[in-house]
Amino acid sequence: MTLDDNSDQVHFWNELAGPLWVAHQNETDRLTGPFGEQAIERAQPVDGDQVLDVGCGCGSTTRVLAAAVAPSGRAIGVDVSRVMLEQARHSAAAAGLTNLEFIEGDAQCDPFGNDRFDLVFSRFGTMFFADPVAAFFNLGASLRPGGRLTFVCWREPALNPWMTVPERAALRFFELDPPGAAQGPGPFALSAHDHVAGLLRAAGLAEVELVTVAREVLVVEGSEGPDLHRWAHHRLVAGPARVRYLESPTDVQARARADLIEAVSVHRSDDGVRMPGAAWLVSARR
Ligand SMILES: C[S@@+](CC[C@H](N)C(=O)[O-])C[C@H]1O[C@@H](n2cnc3c(N)ncnc32)[C@H](O)[C@@H]1O
């Protein structure tokens, strides 16, 4: 296994998505934070645990894990995105945390040392592996015997309209092809129950369990026009219609934003736009 296998993702998370995620980290935490909190609750980190946070991004969960395993435990965040790791280090220093570190690496193939961690955790960072069995085998080997793997990943697209409704509206507006079936690395790569269970068992993990967590996602905070237009702009810039949107004249951009807002308007409430989302809380043991 070589780093090249994930080179598309390395490029994506460094050059395209990474800077946007750094700029919008608070929004990401608002959208996915509650799912991550439930995953951490399920993982039950305790003082003394050695923890690996896979695809840690800007490090929000690494900081929570480090606090949970203090004073004698330690959390290590690993990610392929240099720009997100830089932000993670900055936020950890600002929070005054010392029992954590962030390393640049590919969780699929980089050696982390055998029998090392009590917990391997991830909030939406395990769906991007070119070879998931190899990745979970590698992560499993880094667990001490009896150590636990806990991660949260998205369920099927139909159960996540908060993501798919705006994306489909944007693609329709710019007459781009709809996304193909959920194959290969991407947000829905681990959405099918039996597929995930099979991958983990093939990677040698035991006691595999998937539990549904379904909740409303606060897609837009605030229900005023400017709130919605800011959200629609960000959504278009961050999605597959990005190039078409940015290259369009301002009146077309405004129509695209209005179209996106219209697509989610049925979900508007006083404080913003809330839409359903669903994920798997996955756990296994070495
Ligand atoms: C959807 S983001 C989640 C980030 C973070 N866990 C959060 O919840 O904010 C996915 C993360 O996985 C990272 N990633 C993708 N492939 C990876 C790999 N092979 N090894 C390590 N990190 C990876 C990306 O760089 C990105 O930071």
The ligand as an SDF file (V2000), in Angstrom:
LIG
                    3D

 27 29  0  0  0  0  0  0  0  0999 V2000
  -15.2220   15.0230    6.4600 C   0  0  0  0  0  0  0  0  0  0  0  0
  -13.6620   15.5440    7.0560 S   0  0  0  0  0  0  0  0  0  0  0  0
  -13.8510   15.3330    8.8060 C   0  0  0  0  0  0  0  0  0  0  0  0
  -12.8320   16.1340    9.5860 C   0  0  0  0  0  0  0  0  0  0  0  0
  -13.0070   16.0970   11.1020 C   0  0  0  0  0  0  0  0  0  0  0  0
  -12.9470   14.7440   11.6130 N   0  0  0  0  0  0  0  0  0  0  0  0
  -14.2930   16.7650   11.5140 C   0  0  0  0  0  0  0  0  0  0  0  0
  -15.2270   16.0650   11.9130 O   0  0  0  0  0  0  0  0  0  0  0  0
  -14.3560   18.0140   11.4590 O   0  0  0  0  0  0  0  0  0  0  0  0
  -12.6500   14.1660    6.6020 C   0  0  0  0  0  0  0  0  0  0  0  0
  -11.2130   14.2830    7.0330 C   0  0  0  0  0  0  0  0  0  0  0  0
  -10.5380   13.0590    6.7150 O   0  0  0  0  0  0  0  0  0  0  0  0
   -9.2370   13.3920    6.2500 C   0  0  0  0  0  0  0  0  0  0  0  0
   -8.7190   12.2320    5.4870 N   0  0  0  0  0  0  0  0  0  0  0  0
   -9.1500   11.7880    4.2780 C   0  0  0  0  0  0  0  0  0  0  0  0
   -8.4460   10.7000    3.9020 N   0  0  0  0  0  0  0  0  0  0  0  0
   -7.5530   10.4500    4.9030 C   0  0  0  0  0  0  0  0  0  0  0  0
   -6.5480    9.4700    5.1010 C   0  0  0  0  0  0  0  0  0  0  0  0
   -6.3010    8.5020    4.1920 N   0  0  0  0  0  0  0  0  0  0  0  0
   -5.8040    9.5170    6.2310 N   0  0  0  0  0  0  0  0  0  0  0  0
   -6.0180   10.5070    7.1650 C   0  0  0  0  0  0  0  0  0  0  0  0
   -6.9520   11.4580    7.0180 N   0  0  0  0  0  0  0  0  0  0  0  0
   -7.7220   11.4370    5.9160 C   0  0  0  0  0  0  0  0  0  0  0  0
   -9.4580   14.6580    5.4620 C   0  0  0  0  0  0  0  0  0  0  0  0
   -8.2720   15.3760    5.2340 O   0  0  0  0  0  0  0  0  0  0  0  0
  -10.4490   15.4060    6.3390 C   0  0  0  0  0  0  0  0  0  0  0  0
   -9.8180   16.2050    7.2940 O   0  0  0  0  0  0  0  0  0  0  0  0
  1  2  1  0
  2  3  1  0
  2 10  1  0
  3  4  1  0
  4  5  1  0
  5  6  1  0
  5  7  1  0
  7  8  2  0
  7  9  1  0
 10 11  1  0
 11 12  1  0
 11 26  1  0
 12 13  1  0
 13 14  1  0
 13 24  1  0
 14 15  1  0
 14 23  1  0
 15 16  2  0
 16 17  1  0
 17 18  1  0
 17 23  2  0
 18 19  1  0
 18 20  2  0
 20 21  1  0
 21 22  2  0
 22 23  1  0
 24 25  1  0
 24 26  1  0
 26 27  1  0
M  CHG  2   2   1   9  -1
M  END
$$$$
